[in-house]
């Protein structure tokens, strides 16, 4: 008789906003995640001002982990234009994977990650029309969606039938940013990220960025989770991380 596959426990959180004074702040939380989950997802804004010193602090905190860590960068990590340096520092550990349009397979699950970008949702999406600055804004959103689709396609091609998880910073749906001011919706995510999630039959997608949103939403059959730290604290969780079983 074929052995039944065990459940994989995924811990997820976003918007750590590590500062220069946060040394040791995450040690207890990370130790608990390491013993209660099989994989940790970090969904962007890992640093507060995009500084290497903040990334170094997170790097040292991540030494706690024996389980693999999969993450993406967020807009705060891009603040000083040092995102490549920050990425290299944080994924200095062999079991840490900071994705930027790439995919990684862990515990027989495929993880595809991009930062994502803004642009708005559904009938209110910005169009590629007008000034070059507006076209560039929309093009960034289109490019991020294409990178996500290629990463998911790679998993499908190399591992047909494998379950897929998307790791994002910006939201693919308006539902999980509800609670934020509607005026800033175009800067919190884009429906362009939704299309590859649906077409590639992703099991779940995790994001952060919207601190005043809500924890859970749906995109047809895809479960969407906003795991920004303020959201998790608002939910009354004993520790600022969310557990999802696959």
C-alpha positions as CSV (number, residue, x, y, z in Angstrom):
1,X,0.0,0.0,0.0
2,X,1.3,3.5,-0.9
3,X,2.4,5.6,2.0
4,X,0.2,8.6,2.5
5,X,2.0,12.0,2.2
6,X,2.2,13.9,5.4
7,X,1.0,17.4,5.8
8,X,3.6,20.2,5.3
9,X,3.3,23.1,7.8
10,X,4.0,26.5,6.3
11,X,4.6,29.5,8.6
12,X,4.2,32.9,6.9
13,X,4.7,36.5,7.9
14,X,5.6,39.8,6.2
15,X,6.6,43.3,7.1
16,X,9.2,42.6,9.7
17,X,10.7,46.1,9.1
18,X,13.9,45.2,10.8
19,X,15.7,48.3,12.2
20,X,19.2,48.9,13.6
21,X,17.9,48.4,17.1
22,X,16.2,45.0,16.5
23,X,19.0,42.7,17.4
24,X,17.6,39.7,19.2
25,X,14.0,40.9,18.8
26,X,12.9,38.0,16.6
27,X,14.9,35.2,18.3
28,X,12.1,33.7,20.4
29,X,9.6,34.0,17.5
30,X,12.0,32.4,15.0
31,X,12.8,29.6,17.5
32,X,9.1,28.8,17.8
33,X,8.6,28.8,14.1
34,X,11.6,26.5,13.6
35,X,10.0,23.9,15.9
36,X,6.4,24.2,14.8
37,X,6.7,24.5,11.0
38,X,8.4,22.8,8.1
39,X,9.0,26.0,6.0
40,X,8.9,29.7,6.7
41,X,7.7,32.3,4.1
42,X,8.9,35.9,4.4
43,X,6.7,38.1,2.2
44,X,8.7,41.3,1.9
45,X,9.7,44.5,3.8
46,X,12.3,42.5,5.6
47,X,14.2,45.7,6.3
48,X,12.8,49.1,7.4
49,X,14.9,51.5,5.3
50,X,16.6,49.2,2.8
51,X,20.0,49.4,4.6
52,X,22.6,46.7,4.7
53,X,23.0,47.0,8.5
54,X,19.3,46.0,8.8
55,X,19.8,43.0,6.5
56,X,22.8,41.9,8.6
57,X,20.6,41.8,11.7
58,X,18.1,39.7,9.9
59,X,20.8,37.4,8.6
60,X,22.0,36.8,12.1
61,X,18.5,36.2,13.4
62,X,17.9,33.6,10.6
63,X,20.8,31.5,12.0
64,X,18.1,30.1,14.3
65,X,16.6,28.1,11.5
66,X,17.2,24.5,10.5
67,X,14.0,24.6,8.3
68,X,14.2,26.2,4.9
69,X,13.1,29.9,4.5
70,X,11.6,31.3,1.3
71,X,11.1,35.0,0.8
72,X,10.7,38.0,-1.5
73,X,11.8,41.6,-1.0
74,X,9.3,44.4,-0.5
75,X,9.2,48.1,-1.4
76,X,11.1,49.1,1.8
77,X,13.9,46.8,0.8
78,X,14.3,48.9,-2.4
79,X,14.3,52.2,-0.7
80,X,18.1,52.9,-1.0
81,X,18.6,51.0,-4.3
82,X,20.6,48.3,-2.4
83,X,18.1,45.5,-3.0
84,X,20.7,43.2,-4.6
85,X,23.0,43.6,-1.7
86,X,20.2,43.0,0.8
87,X,19.2,39.9,-1.1
88,X,22.7,38.5,-1.1
89,X,23.2,39.2,2.6
90,X,19.9,37.6,3.7
91,X,20.3,34.5,1.6
92,X,23.8,34.0,2.8
93,X,22.5,30.9,4.6
94,X,22.2,27.8,2.5
95,X,18.6,27.2,3.6
96,X,17.3,30.7,2.7
97,X,15.9,31.5,-0.7
98,X,15.0,35.1,-1.6
99,X,13.1,34.8,-4.9
100,X,12.8,37.4,-7.7
101,X,10.9,35.7,-10.5
102,X,12.3,32.3,-9.6
103,X,11.0,29.1,-8.2
104,X,12.2,26.5,-5.6
105,X,10.9,23.1,-4.7
106,X,10.8,22.1,-1.0
107,X,8.9,19.2,0.6
108,X,7.4,18.4,-2.8
109,X,5.8,21.8,-3.1
110,X,6.8,24.4,-5.7
111,X,7.2,28.0,-4.5
112,X,7.3,30.9,-6.9
113,X,8.2,34.3,-5.7
114,X,8.1,37.9,-7.0
115,X,7.8,41.3,-5.2
116,X,4.8,42.3,-7.4
117,X,3.8,45.9,-7.9
118,X,0.8,48.3,-7.8
119,X,-1.7,49.2,-10.6
120,X,-5.1,48.7,-9.1
121,X,-7.8,46.0,-9.3
122,X,-10.4,44.7,-11.7
123,X,-12.1,47.5,-13.6
124,X,-10.0,50.1,-11.8
125,X,-6.6,49.0,-13.0
126,X,-4.4,51.6,-14.5
127,X,-3.9,51.4,-18.2
128,X,-0.8,51.8,-20.3
129,X,-1.8,55.2,-21.7
130,X,-0.6,58.8,-21.4
131,X,2.7,60.0,-20.0
132,X,5.8,57.9,-20.2
133,X,5.9,57.9,-16.4
134,X,2.4,56.3,-16.2
135,X,3.3,53.7,-18.9
136,X,6.5,52.8,-16.9
137,X,4.4,52.3,-13.8
138,X,2.0,50.0,-15.5
139,X,4.8,48.2,-17.3
140,X,6.4,47.3,-14.0
141,X,3.2,45.7,-12.9
142,X,2.9,43.8,-16.2
143,X,6.6,42.6,-15.9
144,X,6.1,41.4,-12.3
145,X,3.1,39.3,-13.4
146,X,5.0,37.9,-16.3
147,X,7.9,36.9,-14.0
148,X,5.4,35.2,-11.6
149,X,3.9,33.3,-14.5
150,X,7.3,32.1,-15.8
151,X,8.3,30.9,-12.3
152,X,5.0,29.0,-12.0
153,X,5.3,27.6,-15.5
154,X,8.8,26.3,-14.7
155,X,7.3,24.3,-11.7
156,X,4.6,22.9,-13.9
157,X,7.0,21.8,-16.6
158,X,9.6,20.2,-14.3
159,X,7.1,18.8,-11.8
160,X,3.7,18.2,-13.4
161,X,0.9,18.0,-10.9
162,X,2.9,19.5,-8.0
163,X,1.1,21.8,-5.7
164,X,2.2,25.4,-6.1
165,X,2.5,28.3,-3.6
166,X,3.0,32.0,-4.6
167,X,5.1,34.3,-2.4
168,X,4.4,38.0,-3.0
169,X,4.7,41.4,-1.3
170,X,2.0,43.2,-3.2
171,X,-1.6,41.9,-3.2
172,X,-3.2,40.2,-6.2
173,X,-6.7,41.0,-4.9
174,X,-8.6,43.9,-3.3
175,X,-10.2,41.6,-0.7
176,X,-7.2,41.3,1.5
177,X,-6.4,45.0,1.5
178,X,-9.9,46.0,2.5
179,X,-9.6,48.4,5.4
180,X,-7.0,50.5,3.7
181,X,-8.0,53.8,2.2
182,X,-9.4,53.2,-1.3
183,X,-7.4,56.1,-2.6
184,X,-4.2,54.1,-2.2
185,X,-5.5,50.8,-3.6
186,X,-3.5,51.3,-6.8
187,X,-0.3,51.3,-4.7
188,X,-1.1,48.2,-2.7
189,X,-1.3,45.6,-5.5
190,X,-2.7,44.7,-8.9
191,X,-5.1,42.2,-10.5
192,X,-2.4,41.5,-13.1
193,X,-0.9,39.2,-10.4
194,X,-4.1,37.3,-10.2
195,X,-4.2,35.9,-13.7
196,X,-1.2,33.6,-13.4
197,X,-2.4,32.4,-10.0
198,X,-5.7,31.3,-11.5
199,X,-4.4,29.9,-14.7
200,X,-1.6,27.9,-13.1
201,X,-4.0,26.6,-10.4
202,X,-2.0,27.8,-7.4
203,X,-3.0,26.4,-4.1
204,X,-2.4,29.6,-2.1
205,X,-0.7,32.9,-2.3
206,X,0.8,34.9,0.5
207,X,1.5,38.7,0.6
208,X,2.0,41.6,3.0
209,X,2.3,45.4,2.4
210,X,-1.3,46.3,3.4
211,X,-1.1,46.8,7.2
212,X,-4.7,47.7,7.5
213,X,-6.1,44.9,5.4
214,X,-7.5,41.6,6.4
215,X,-6.0,38.1,6.8
216,X,-7.8,36.0,4.2
217,X,-9.5,36.2,0.9
218,X,-10.3,34.0,-2.2
219,X,-9.4,34.3,-5.9
220,X,-11.7,31.7,-7.4
221,X,-10.1,28.5,-6.0
222,X,-6.9,30.2,-4.8
223,X,-6.6,31.0,-1.1
224,X,-5.0,34.5,-0.5
225,X,-3.4,35.4,2.8
226,X,-2.3,38.9,3.9
227,X,0.4,38.0,6.5
228,X,1.6,41.6,7.2
229,X,2.7,41.6,10.9
230,X,0.1,44.2,11.9
231,X,-2.7,42.0,10.5
232,X,-1.5,39.0,12.4
233,X,-1.3,40.9,15.6
234,X,-4.8,42.3,15.0
235,X,-6.0,38.7,14.6
236,X,-4.8,38.0,18.2
237,X,-2.4,35.3,17.3
238,X,0.0,34.6,20.2
239,X,3.0,35.0,17.9
240,X,3.2,37.2,14.7
241,X,3.2,34.3,12.2
242,X,0.4,32.4,10.4
243,X,0.4,28.6,9.9
244,X,-1.0,27.0,6.7
245,X,-1.1,23.3,6.2
246,X,-0.6,21.8,2.8
